[in-house]
């Protein structure tokens, strides 16, 4: 007879879970670092200031609070001699040194503040500011508008009616736009709503004059711009938006090129191929080269890039490192791990051949959470699950566990595959996984084949095999972990968002008795119905294994295959659905369709609706409420 075991004690009370979540929210995240110029003190020492920006969840205000911290770093151009905080920690509230009312100038629409197009870049002379804004649209009026004036009534008629145009030219100018309905302008999709036609703008700080640059081709949307040497022109990325715009956020494979526009002549020159996708251009320190990333168009949304770039994310024994800035070989990095919130470090790039002597100085230190342990596990799929076209591919997962376990007890397991699907979960600090682990759960983060960081073949192995290869990889990782003996096989839950939700729904359908609870956030549930309402229809086609082009007409056989790859299957596992009202990436219709199918099968299901939230469900109130509901749902249905 098998030996009886005791279920590891899990935190169950909502108030205690909420307090634990609140406690872990006290750790801020680094989002930016800038290094100031080197200054020589009157005693001969050299120093520079490091300016950092942080964000932190404020659960009372239901917002992410941004604040800054400054540090002073003394160095000798090779190593840090002394470092310490400089000044006070200050919340950033949008204070202005100079205020300019852009609305009254009426030069353009809203200024872009996103990371995709937006930029705020000073000229090298620091006399002009470059930014991106929405193109100004002409004001429209009704064909039947009547405007009262002091001496008479003004009538507007359809401009096509020449009788009225000839009889009242004073009141009906032919070049005036008329409209009876609202013209729909397609935008760039999820998280870029109402961003349709960006323009490059230059503000003259001294005169407060704004120039909207001309000469840029009308069929591209410019962004990610910066000044050329001597401020004679601008370099920018241009995304083609013909024949129509596709969702751009997290989709690096959109057709785009690098351009240069000369400010004197207005001439615009294309610098890179017109049959690829580019992003993140940078000017080299010697102002002689431009470095940018390039990949193929269509296909997987995230894939390996060509040419050279600075590695912004690497994995070490300590966790994940993110390069925030580098100035004259002084690097500013953030380092975190699954059991340690982000800290801030600086260090000088060593000379060639001396990399092993790299020395880091910590400016802002955080302590590891002593009650959480973690490890990276590597997997090779069994021979019967190997990909014949791309054989011999491996994948991995990150396992978190409470460090202290009661003798003879078994841990409940929460499985979390990532979304994308061409994304990756790295060994960094994640609030939700840390809180779950502190509650008494073990957590398995799975990077199935098709994830980033394992090579282009790994990425290309997944399109056409979604719903099978990725599902089997996740299940193989779970089965392998359960064999360690520390886990309760009867208390396994699965949680996922987007494509991770697609996998979660597939797992409970393909392994109906295995998972006892499921939480799906904005999940893909039906590829064939999603293609007509998402901002990334190409994703549905490519990931189903077909080639996409803009004039594609889907045959019934293709739609049938897309449906067969979807997780709308007979399931018995209780499901908690979380949907964002403003989701354009995986529209809420997907979740509602799945909800109704589960209700029809009398499967326990609950739907949480989050107004004002898009695909990420990342607003502070939605994120915190979603976590609490997910935790309580899992506790309830794992009978803990």
C-alpha positions in Angstrom: 0.0 0.0 0.0 1.3 3.5 -0.8 2.4 5.5 2.3 -0.2 8.1 3.4 1.0 11.7 3.1 0.1 15.0 4.5 -0.8 17.9 2.3 1.5 20.9 2.8 -0.3 23.6 4.8 -1.4 26.3 2.4 -2.5 29.8 3.5 -6.3 29.9 3.0 -7.8 32.9 4.5 -8.5 35.8 2.1 -7.5 38.5 4.6 -4.1 36.8 5.2 -3.5 36.3 1.4 -4.3 39.9 0.8 -1.9 41.0 3.5 0.8 38.8 2.0 0.2 40.3 -1.4 0.3 43.8 0.1 3.6 43.0 1.8 5.3 41.8 -1.4 4.1 44.9 -3.3 6.5 47.0 -1.2 9.4 45.9 -3.5 9.7 48.5 -6.4 10.8 47.6 -9.9 13.6 49.5 -11.8 12.4 50.9 -15.1 15.2 53.3 -16.2 18.7 54.5 -15.4 20.7 57.5 -16.8 24.3 58.3 -16.2 25.4 61.9 -16.0 28.6 63.4 -17.4 31.9 62.8 -15.6 32.8 65.7 -13.3 36.2 66.3 -11.8 36.1 67.6 -8.3 38.5 70.3 -7.0 40.5 67.6 -5.3 41.1 65.8 -8.6 38.6 62.9 -8.1 36.2 61.9 -10.9 32.5 61.2 -10.3 29.2 61.0 -12.1 25.6 60.9 -11.0 23.3 58.0 -11.7 19.6 58.9 -12.0 17.1 56.0 -11.7 13.4 55.7 -12.0 11.3 53.1 -10.2 7.7 52.0 -10.2 5.7 50.5 -7.3 2.1 49.3 -7.0 0.0 51.5 -4.7 -3.0 49.4 -3.8 -4.8 52.3 -2.0 -4.5 54.6 -5.0 -4.9 51.8 -7.5 -2.0 53.0 -9.6 1.6 52.4 -10.3 3.6 55.2 -8.5 6.8 56.3 -10.2 9.6 57.8 -8.2 13.3 58.6 -8.7 16.5 57.9 -6.7 19.9 59.4 -7.4 23.3 58.1 -6.6 26.9 59.4 -6.8 29.6 57.2 -8.2 33.4 58.1 -7.8 35.6 56.2 -10.1 39.0 56.1 -11.9 37.7 55.1 -15.3 38.4 51.5 -14.5 36.7 50.7 -11.2 34.3 52.2 -8.7 36.1 53.9 -5.8 33.0 55.0 -3.8 29.3 55.0 -4.3 26.3 56.1 -2.3 22.8 57.7 -2.5 22.6 61.4 -3.5 19.6 63.4 -2.4 16.2 62.1 -1.4 13.8 59.6 -3.0 11.2 61.7 -4.8 7.9 60.8 -6.4 7.6 61.8 -10.0 4.5 63.9 -10.5 5.1 65.5 -13.8 6.6 68.8 -12.6 7.5 71.1 -15.6 10.3 73.5 -16.0 8.6 75.0 -19.0 4.9 74.6 -19.9 3.6 74.7 -23.4 -0.1 74.3 -24.2 0.0 72.1 -27.3 -3.7 72.1 -27.7 -3.9 75.9 -28.4 -1.1 75.6 -31.0 -3.3 73.0 -32.9 -0.3 71.5 -34.8 -1.1 67.9 -34.1 -3.1 65.4 -32.1 -2.2 63.6 -28.9 1.5 63.2 -28.1 2.7 59.5 -28.1 4.1 58.3 -24.8 4.3 54.6 -25.6 7.5 52.5 -26.1 6.6 51.5 -29.7 6.5 54.8 -31.5 7.0 57.4 -28.8 10.2 59.3 -28.0 11.3 62.5 -26.3 14.8 63.2 -27.5 16.9 66.3 -27.0 19.0 67.6 -29.9 22.8 67.4 -29.4 22.7 71.2 -29.0 19.9 70.9 -26.4 17.9 73.6 -28.2 15.2 71.4 -29.8 13.1 68.5 -28.6 12.0 65.7 -30.9 8.8 63.8 -30.2 6.0 61.8 -31.9 2.3 62.7 -32.0 -0.9 61.8 -33.8 -1.5 63.5 -37.1 -4.0 66.4 -36.9 -7.2 65.5 -38.6 -9.4 68.0 -40.4 -12.6 69.0 -38.6 -15.7 67.6 -40.1 -19.2 69.0 -40.2 -22.6 67.6 -41.1 -24.1 68.1 -44.5 -27.1 69.6 -42.8 -25.4 71.7 -40.1 -27.2 75.0 -39.4 -25.1 77.8 -37.7 -26.8 80.9 -36.3 -25.0 84.2 -36.7 -25.9 87.7 -35.6 -27.4 88.8 -38.9 -28.6 85.6 -40.7 -28.7 81.9 -40.6 -25.9 80.0 -42.3 -26.8 76.8 -44.2 -24.3 74.1 -45.3 -25.3 71.8 -48.1 -23.7 68.8 -49.8 -20.6 70.0 -51.6 -21.5 67.8 -54.6 -24.6 70.0 -55.2 -23.2 72.7 -57.5 -26.4 74.8 -57.4 -25.9 75.6 -53.8 -22.1 76.0 -54.1 -22.6 78.6 -56.8 -25.4 80.4 -55.0 -23.7 80.7 -51.6 -19.9 80.3 -52.0 -19.4 82.4 -48.9 -20.9 79.8 -46.7 -20.1 76.6 -48.6 -16.3 76.5 -49.4 -15.7 73.5 -51.7 -12.6 72.4 -49.8 -14.5 72.1 -46.5 -14.9 68.4 -45.4 -18.4 67.3 -44.8 -19.5 64.1 -43.1 -22.7 62.5 -41.8 -21.0 59.5 -40.1 -17.8 59.0 -38.2 -14.9 58.0 -40.5 -13.2 54.9 -39.0 -9.4 55.2 -38.9 -7.7 51.8 -38.2 -5.1 52.0 -35.4 -2.1 49.8 -34.4 -4.1 47.5 -32.2 -3.8 46.2 -28.7 -2.2 48.8 -26.3 -1.9 51.3 -29.2 -5.6 52.2 -29.5 -6.3 55.5 -31.3 -2.7 55.6 -32.5 -3.1 55.5 -36.3 -1.0 58.1 -38.2 2.0 59.3 -36.1 4.0 62.3 -37.2 7.5 63.5 -36.2 7.5 66.9 -34.4 10.3 69.2 -33.4 9.9 71.8 -30.6 12.1 74.9 -30.6 12.7 75.5 -26.9 13.6 79.2 -27.3 10.8 80.3 -29.5 8.2 77.6 -28.5 7.5 77.0 -32.2 6.5 73.5 -33.3 7.4 72.0 -36.7 5.6 68.9 -38.0 8.1 67.3 -40.4 7.1 66.9 -44.0 8.7 64.7 -46.6 8.0 61.4 -44.8 6.1 58.9 -47.1 2.4 58.9 -46.4 2.2 55.1 -46.4 4.5 54.7 -43.3 4.1 55.4 -39.6 7.3 56.8 -38.1 8.6 56.2 -34.6 11.7 55.3 -32.5 13.4 58.5 -33.8 16.6 60.2 -32.8 18.9 63.0 -34.0 21.7 62.5 -36.5 25.1 63.9 -35.7 25.2 67.7 -35.8 21.4 67.8 -35.7 21.1 67.9 -39.5 18.5 65.2 -39.8 16.5 62.5 -38.0 16.8 58.7 -38.1 13.6 56.7 -37.5 11.8 53.4 -38.0 8.9 53.5 -40.4 6.2 50.9 -40.4 4.2 50.3 -43.6 0.5 50.5 -42.9 -0.8 49.5 -46.3 -3.0 47.7 -47.2 -4.0 47.9 -43.5 -2.5 48.0 -40.0 -1.9 44.9 -38.0 -1.4 44.8 -34.2 2.1 46.0 -33.5 2.6 45.5 -29.7 4.8 42.5 -29.1 4.8 41.8 -32.8 8.3 42.6 -34.0 7.7 41.0 -37.4 5.8 43.9 -39.0 7.2 45.2 -42.3 9.3 48.2 -41.5 12.6 50.0 -42.5 15.1 52.4 -41.2 14.8 56.0 -42.7 16.7 59.2 -42.6 15.1 62.6 -43.3 17.2 65.7 -44.0 15.9 68.7 -42.1 17.2 71.2 -44.6 15.9 69.7 -47.8 13.1 67.5 -46.4 14.3 64.6 -48.4 13.6 61.2 -46.9 16.0 58.3 -47.6 15.4 54.6 -46.9 18.5 53.0 -45.2 17.5 49.4 -44.9 15.7 46.7 -46.8 12.0 47.1 -47.5 11.3 43.4 -47.1 12.1 42.9 -43.5 11.2 44.2 -40.0 13.6 46.5 -38.0 13.5 48.1 -34.6 15.5 49.7 -31.8 18.0 51.8 -33.8 20.9 53.3 -31.9 23.7 55.8 -32.8 27.2 54.5 -31.8 29.2 56.6 -29.3 31.5 57.8 -32.1 28.5 59.0 -34.1 29.7 56.9 -37.1 27.4 53.9 -37.1 23.7 53.0 -36.5 23.0 49.7 -34.9 19.6 48.1 -35.2 17.8 44.8 -35.0 16.3 43.1 -38.1 14.1 40.0 -38.6 11.8 38.5 -41.2 8.3 39.7 -41.7 5.2 37.6 -40.9 5.9 34.2 -39.4 6.3 34.0 -35.6 5.7 37.4 -34.0 8.9 37.0 -31.9 12.0 35.4 -33.5 15.8 35.5 -33.6 17.1 38.8 -35.0 19.9 39.4 -37.4 22.9 41.8 -37.0 24.4 42.8 -33.7 22.8 44.3 -30.6 23.7 44.8 -26.9 22.5 41.8 -24.9 19.8 43.3 -22.6 18.9 40.2 -20.8 21.1 37.3 -19.7 20.8 34.6 -17.1 23.3 33.8 -14.4 23.4 31.8 -11.2 22.0 34.8 -9.4 19.0 35.2 -11.7 18.4 37.6 -14.5 20.4 40.8 -15.3 19.0 43.7 -17.3 21.3 46.3 -18.7 19.7 49.7 -18.0 22.4 52.0 -19.4 26.1 52.2 -20.3 28.2 55.3 -20.4 31.9 55.4 -21.1 32.1 51.7 -20.1 30.2 52.3 -16.8 27.3 49.9 -16.8 24.1 50.3 -14.8 22.2 47.0 -14.3 19.3 45.6 -12.4 19.5 42.1 -11.1 16.7 39.9 -9.7 15.8 36.3 -9.3 12.6 34.3 -8.5 13.3 34.7 -4.8 14.9 38.2 -4.8 13.3 41.5 -5.8 15.4 43.8 -8.2 18.5 45.5 -7.0 20.7 48.2 -8.6 24.4 47.7 -9.5 27.1 49.5 -11.3 30.5 48.3 -12.7 33.0 49.1 -15.4 33.3 47.0 -18.5 36.6 45.2 -18.2 39.2 45.1 -20.9 39.2 42.3 -23.5 40.5 39.1 -21.9 39.8 40.3 -18.4 36.0 39.5 -18.3 36.4 37.2 -15.3 37.6 40.1 -13.2 34.3 41.9 -13.6 33.5 43.7 -10.3 30.1 45.0 -9.3 29.1 47.6 -6.7 25.6 47.5 -5.3 23.8 50.9 -5.1 20.4 49.6 -4.0 20.4 46.2 -2.3 17.5 43.8 -1.7 17.5 40.7 0.4 16.5 37.3 -1.0 13.3 35.8 0.3 14.8 33.0 2.5 11.6 30.9 2.5 11.6 30.5 -1.3 13.9 28.1 -3.2 14.1 27.8 -7.0 16.0 25.9 -9.8 16.1 25.6 -13.5 15.1 22.2 -15.0 16.1 21.1 -18.5 14.0 18.7 -20.5 14.4 16.6 -23.7 11.1 15.4 -25.1 10.7 11.7 -25.5 11.4 10.2 -29.0 7.7 9.9 -29.9 7.2 13.7 -29.3 10.3 14.8 -31.2 9.7 17.2 -34.1 10.7 15.4 -37.3 11.4 18.7 -39.1 13.4 20.2 -36.2 14.7 17.3 -34.2 16.8 17.3 -31.1 15.3 20.4 -29.5 15.3 20.9 -25.7 13.3 23.2 -23.5 13.3 24.1 -19.8 11.3 25.2 -16.8 11.8 27.1 -13.6 10.5 25.5 -10.4 9.8 27.4 -7.2 9.1 25.7 -3.9 8.7 26.8 -0.3 12.1 26.1 1.3 10.8 24.6 4.6 8.6 21.5 4.3 7.0 19.5 7.0 8.3 15.9 7.0 6.0 13.6 5.0 4.0 16.5 3.5 3.2 17.0 -0.2 3.1 20.3 -2.1 0.2 21.4 -4.3 1.5 22.5 -7.7 0.5 25.5 -9.9 1.6 25.1 -13.5 2.2 28.3 -15.5 3.0 28.2 -19.2 3.8 31.6 -20.8 1.9 33.4 -23.5 3.2 34.5 -26.9 3.8 31.7 -27.8 7.1 33.0 -28.9 8.1 34.5 -25.5 10.0 33.3 -22.5 9.9 33.1 -18.7 13.2 34.0 -17.2 14.6 33.6 -13.7 13.5 37.0 -12.5 11.3 38.4 -9.7 7.6 37.9 -10.4 5.2 39.2 -7.7 2.4 36.6 -8.2 4.7 33.5 -8.2 6.5 34.8 -5.1 3.2 35.2 -3.2 1.9 31.8 -4.3 5.1 30.2 -3.1 4.9 32.0 0.3 1.3 30.8 0.6 2.6 27.2 0.4 2.3 26.4 -3.3 5.1 25.1 -5.6 5.1 26.9 -9.0 6.3 25.5 -12.4 7.1 28.1 -15.1 7.4 26.2 -18.4 9.3 27.3 -21.5 8.0 24.8 -24.1 9.6 24.4 -27.5 8.9 27.6 -29.5 10.1 29.9 -26.7 12.7 32.6 -27.2 16.3 32.1 -26.2 16.7 28.6 -27.6 17.5 29.4 -31.3 15.5 30.0 -34.5 14.8 26.3 -35.1 13.2 26.1 -31.7 10.9 29.0 -32.6 10.0 27.6 -36.1 9.2 24.2 -34.7 5.9 25.4 -33.1 3.8 27.0 -35.9 1.5 24.3 -37.2 2.0 22.3 -34.0 0.2 24.5 -31.4 -2.2 22.6 -29.3 0.0 19.5 -29.6 3.7 20.1 -29.3 3.4 22.9 -26.7 0.7 21.0 -24.7 2.8 17.8 -24.6 5.9 19.8 -23.6 4.1 21.3 -20.6 2.6 18.0 -19.6 6.0 16.2 -19.9 7.6 18.9 -17.7 4.8 18.5 -15.1 5.0 14.7 -15.1 8.8 14.9 -14.7 8.5 17.2 -11.7 5.9 15.0 -10.0 8.3 12.1 -10.1 10.5 13.9 -7.7 8.0 12.9 -5.0 7.6 16.2 -3.2 4.2 17.0 -4.9 0.6 15.9 -4.5 -0.5 14.5 -7.8 -4.2 15.1 -6.9 -3.7 18.8 -6.3 -2.4 20.3 -9.5 -3.8 23.6 -11.0 -2.9 25.3 -14.3 -2.8 29.1 -14.8 -2.1 31.0 -18.1 -2.9 34.1 -20.0 -3.3 34.7 -23.8 -1.5 31.7 -25.4 -0.8 30.5 -21.9 -4.5 30.5 -21.4 -4.9 28.6 -24.7 -2.5 26.0 -23.3 -4.3 25.9 -19.9 -7.6 25.3 -21.7 -6.0 22.6 -23.9 -4.4 20.9 -20.9 -7.7 20.5 -19.0 -9.3 19.2 -22.2 -6.6 16.7 -23.2 -5.9 15.7 -19.6 -9.4 16.1 -18.0 -8.8 14.2 -14.8 -5.3 15.5 -14.1 -5.9 19.2 -13.4 -8.3 20.1 -10.6 -8.5 23.8 -11.3 -7.8 26.2 -14.1 -7.4 30.0 -14.3 -7.4 31.5 -17.8 -6.7 35.2 -18.5 -7.9 36.5 -21.9 -7.4 33.1 -23.4 -7.3 32.1 -27.1 -10.1 29.5 -27.3 -11.1 29.3 -31.0 -8.7 30.3 -33.7 -11.3 30.2 -36.5 -13.5 32.7 -34.8 -10.7 34.9 -33.4 -9.3 35.6 -36.9 -12.2 38.0 -37.8 -12.0 40.2 -34.7 -8.3 40.3 -33.5 -5.8 43.0 -34.3 -3.3 40.2 -35.3 -5.2 37.9 -37.7 -1.8 36.8 -39.1 -1.1 35.2 -35.7 -4.0 32.8 -36.1 -3.0 31.8 -39.6 0.8 31.4 -39.0 0.5 29.6 -35.7 -2.0 27.2 -37.3 0.7 26.3 -39.8 -0.3 28.3 -42.9 1.3 31.2 -44.7 -0.2 34.6 -44.3 -0.7 37.4 -46.7 -2.9 40.4 -46.6 -5.3 39.2 -49.3 -5.7 35.7 -48.0 -9.1 34.0 -48.3 -9.5 31.1 -45.9 -10.9 27.9 -47.3 -13.4 25.9 -45.2 -10.7 23.2 -44.8 -8.3 25.7 -43.2 -10.9 27.0 -40.8 -11.7 23.4 -39.9 -8.1 22.8 -39.1 -7.9 26.0 -37.0 -10.9 24.8 -35.0 -9.4 21.4 -34.5 -6.3 23.1 -33.0 -8.4 25.1 -30.6 -9.2 24.1 -27.0 -13.0 24.3 -27.3 -13.3 20.6 -26.1 -15.3 18.7 -23.6 -13.8 19.4 -20.2 -14.7 18.7 -16.5 -12.2 21.0 -14.8 -13.6 24.1 -13.0 -12.4 27.2 -14.9 -12.0 30.8 -13.7 -12.0 33.2 -16.7 -10.6 36.8 -16.5 -11.4 39.1 -19.5 -10.4 42.6 -20.3 -13.2 44.7 -21.8 -10.8 46.6 -24.1 -8.7 43.7 -25.3 -8.1 44.0 -29.0 -5.4 41.3 -29.1 -7.6 38.4 -27.9 -11.1 40.0 -27.9 -13.3 39.1 -25.0 -15.6 37.2 -27.4 -13.1 34.3 -27.2 -13.6 34.0 -23.4 -17.3 34.5 -23.6 -17.6 31.8 -26.3 -15.7 29.4 -24.0 -17.7 30.4 -21.0 -21.0 29.5 -22.8 -19.6 26.2 -23.9 -18.6 25.3 -20.3 -22.0 26.4 -19.0 -23.7 24.2 -21.6 -21.6 21.3 -20.3 -22.5 22.2 -16.7 -18.8 22.6 -15.9 -18.2 24.9 -12.9 -17.1 28.2 -14.4 -16.8 31.8 -13.3 -16.2 34.9 -15.4 -14.5 38.1 -14.1 -15.0 41.2 -16.3 -12.5 44.1 -16.1 -13.7 47.3 -17.6 -10.9 49.7 -18.9 -8.4 46.9 -19.1 -6.8 45.6 -22.2 -5.0 42.3 -23.0 -2.4 42.5 -20.2 -4.9 43.1 -17.3 -2.1 45.1 -15.8 -3.9 47.9 -14.1 -3.2 47.8 -10.4 -6.8 47.1 -9.3 -7.3 44.4 -12.0 -3.9 42.7 -11.3 -4.5 42.6 -7.5 -8.1 41.5 -7.8 -7.2 38.9 -10.4 -4.6 37.4 -8.2 -6.9 37.2 -5.1 -9.6 35.5 -7.1 -7.2 33.1 -8.7 -5.7 32.1 -5.4 -9.1 31.6 -3.8 -10.3 29.6 -6.8 -7.4 27.3 -6.7 -7.7 26.8 -2.9 -11.4 26.0 -3.3 -11.1 23.5 -6.1 -7.9 21.8 -4.9 -9.8 21.3 -1.6 -7.0 22.8 0.5 
